[in-house]
Amino acid sequence: MSKKEAIIKAKEVLKLVWDGNIPVRPAQIAQDLFVEQKSSDGTKHRCKIIVAPGDKEDFLNISSSVSFISSKDPVFMIEYSPNEIIYRQNFTIAHSLGHIILGHVNENNSKSHSDFIIDNDDSEKYDASFFALELLMPEMIVRDVFPSVKSIQQFAEFFKVSVPAVTTRLKHLGII
């Protein structure tokens, strides 16, 4: 999958379940979605996504964990660090949702992250990050709002994301 395809998938998710409010609430979006997943025996399942804070001690050195739990009613599970600020939690949840939507997580492959540095060395992480940027800062809203903001910090506060996330998003869109 490419960065472009990841952004298209994020736009599709927004169209399906986003209520149009800013800031985007990635946990609510994830919980409102159902994702089709094949189990190892080839059975297709319509899976819910559960989003929950992880145990504080377990999440001292990681930001997120996302997995597929195969059971009678299989689900995807996104756990995030309760030790981090809401801006970081928002990106963590959106990024983890990206891994699910982009097909990176299944019963044989889970993900956990300690950082979200966007680099091309890990294509799945890279694509999930651009999915998260589009989900949290939809292009149409960014282009509409940016001319009226006085600073990058104000922009970050508006979307409830970090300044580095805003800077990456604005650079990617060719705004700065």
C-alpha positions as CSV (number, residue, x, y, z in Angstrom):
1,M,0.0,0.0,0.0
2,S,1.2,3.6,-0.6
3,K,0.9,6.8,1.3
4,K,-1.7,8.0,-1.3
5,E,-3.8,4.8,-0.8
6,A,-3.6,5.2,3.0
7,I,-4.9,8.8,2.7
8,I,-7.7,7.6,0.5
9,K,-8.7,5.0,3.0
10,A,-8.7,7.6,5.8
11,K,-11.0,9.8,3.7
12,E,-13.3,6.8,3.2
13,V,-13.4,6.2,7.0
14,L,-14.2,9.8,7.6
15,K,-17.0,9.7,5.1
16,L,-18.5,6.5,6.7
17,V,-18.5,7.4,10.4
18,W,-17.2,10.9,11.2
19,D,-19.7,13.3,12.7
20,G,-18.0,16.3,11.1
21,N,-16.9,17.8,14.5
22,I,-13.4,19.1,15.2
23,P,-11.4,17.8,16.9
24,V,-11.9,14.4,15.2
25,R,-12.4,11.8,17.9
26,P,-10.4,8.7,16.6
27,A,-11.5,6.4,19.5
28,Q,-15.2,7.1,18.6
29,I,-14.5,6.6,14.9
30,A,-12.8,3.3,15.6
31,Q,-15.6,2.0,17.8
32,D,-18.2,3.0,15.2
33,L,-16.5,0.9,12.5
34,F,-16.8,-2.7,11.6
35,V,-13.9,-4.2,9.7
36,E,-14.0,-7.4,7.6
37,Q,-11.3,-9.9,8.6
38,K,-10.5,-13.4,7.4
39,S,-9.5,-15.9,10.1
40,S,-6.9,-18.6,9.4
41,D,-9.6,-21.1,8.4
42,G,-10.8,-18.6,5.7
43,T,-14.0,-17.6,7.5
44,K,-14.9,-13.9,7.1
45,H,-15.8,-12.0,10.2
46,R,-17.3,-8.6,10.6
47,C,-15.2,-7.3,13.5
48,K,-15.7,-4.5,16.0
49,I,-12.8,-2.4,17.2
50,I,-12.3,-1.9,20.9
51,V,-10.3,1.1,22.1
52,A,-9.1,1.2,25.7
53,P,-6.3,2.6,27.8
54,G,-3.6,0.0,28.6
55,D,-2.3,-0.7,32.0
56,K,0.0,2.1,33.2
57,E,2.9,-0.2,34.1
58,D,2.7,-2.1,30.8
59,F,2.7,1.1,28.8
60,L,5.7,2.9,30.3
61,N,7.9,2.3,27.2
62,I,5.3,1.9,24.5
63,S,2.6,4.2,23.2
64,S,0.2,1.7,21.6
65,S,-0.6,-1.9,21.0
66,V,-3.0,-3.1,18.3
67,S,-4.0,-6.8,17.8
68,F,-6.7,-9.1,16.4
69,I,-8.3,-11.3,19.0
70,S,-9.7,-14.4,17.4
71,S,-12.6,-15.9,19.3
72,K,-16.3,-16.7,18.7
73,D,-16.8,-13.0,18.1
74,P,-13.4,-11.8,16.9
75,V,-12.4,-8.2,17.6
76,F,-9.6,-5.8,17.0
77,M,-8.1,-4.3,20.1
78,I,-6.3,-0.9,20.3
79,E,-4.7,-0.2,23.6
80,Y,-2.9,3.2,24.2
81,S,-0.8,4.6,26.9
82,P,-2.8,6.4,29.6
83,N,0.5,8.1,30.6
84,E,0.5,10.4,27.6
85,I,-1.2,13.7,26.8
86,I,-4.5,13.7,24.8
87,Y,-2.7,14.9,21.7
88,R,-0.4,11.9,21.7
89,Q,-3.3,9.6,22.5
90,N,-5.3,10.9,19.6
91,F,-2.5,10.3,17.2
92,T,-1.7,6.9,18.7
93,I,-5.3,5.7,18.3
94,A,-5.6,7.1,14.7
95,H,-2.3,5.5,13.8
96,S,-3.3,2.1,15.3
97,L,-6.7,2.4,13.4
98,G,-4.6,3.0,10.3
99,H,-2.8,-0.3,10.8
100,I,-6.2,-2.1,11.1
101,I,-7.8,-0.4,8.0
102,L,-4.7,-0.9,5.9
103,G,-4.6,-4.6,6.7
104,H,-1.4,-4.7,8.7
105,V,-2.9,-6.4,11.7
106,N,-4.3,-10.0,11.7
107,E,-4.3,-13.0,13.9
108,N,-0.7,-13.6,13.1
109,N,0.5,-10.0,13.2
110,S,0.0,-7.4,15.9
111,K,1.7,-4.0,16.3
112,S,3.1,-1.9,19.1
113,H,5.0,1.4,18.9
114,S,7.1,3.5,21.2
115,D,7.4,6.4,18.7
116,F,5.7,7.7,15.6
117,I,8.6,9.2,13.7
118,I,7.6,9.2,10.1
119,D,10.3,7.7,8.0
120,N,10.3,5.5,4.9
121,D,12.2,2.6,6.5
122,D,9.0,1.0,7.8
123,S,6.4,1.3,5.1
124,E,3.6,0.1,7.2
125,K,4.3,2.6,10.0
126,Y,4.8,5.3,7.4
127,D,1.4,4.6,5.7
128,A,-0.4,4.3,9.1
129,S,1.1,7.7,10.1
130,F,-0.3,9.4,6.9
131,F,-3.6,7.6,7.5
132,A,-3.6,9.2,11.0
133,L,-2.7,12.7,9.7
134,E,-5.6,12.7,7.3
135,L,-8.0,11.2,9.8
136,L,-7.2,13.8,12.5
137,M,-6.7,16.8,10.2
138,P,-8.9,16.3,7.1
139,E,-7.5,18.1,4.1
140,M,-10.7,20.0,3.4
141,I,-10.8,21.4,6.9
142,V,-7.1,22.1,7.0
143,R,-7.2,24.2,3.8
144,D,-10.3,26.0,5.0
145,V,-9.0,26.8,8.5
146,F,-5.3,27.5,8.0
147,P,-5.6,31.0,6.6
148,S,-7.4,32.2,9.7
149,V,-5.0,30.8,12.3
150,K,-2.3,32.9,13.8
151,S,0.2,30.2,14.7
152,I,1.1,26.5,14.3
153,Q,0.5,26.1,18.0
154,Q,-3.1,27.5,17.6
155,F,-3.6,25.2,14.7
156,A,-2.4,22.2,16.8
157,E,-4.7,23.1,19.6
158,F,-7.7,23.4,17.3
159,F,-7.2,19.8,16.0
160,K,-5.9,18.5,19.4
161,V,-2.7,17.2,17.8
162,S,1.0,17.9,18.3
163,V,2.9,20.7,16.7
164,P,5.2,18.1,14.8
165,A,2.0,16.4,13.5
166,V,0.7,19.7,12.2
167,T,4.0,20.6,10.7
168,T,4.2,17.3,8.9
169,R,0.6,17.6,7.6
170,L,1.1,21.2,6.4
171,K,4.3,20.3,4.6
172,H,2.7,17.3,3.0
173,L,-0.2,19.4,1.7
174,G,2.3,22.0,0.4
175,I,0.9,24.7,2.7
176,I,4.2,25.5,4.3
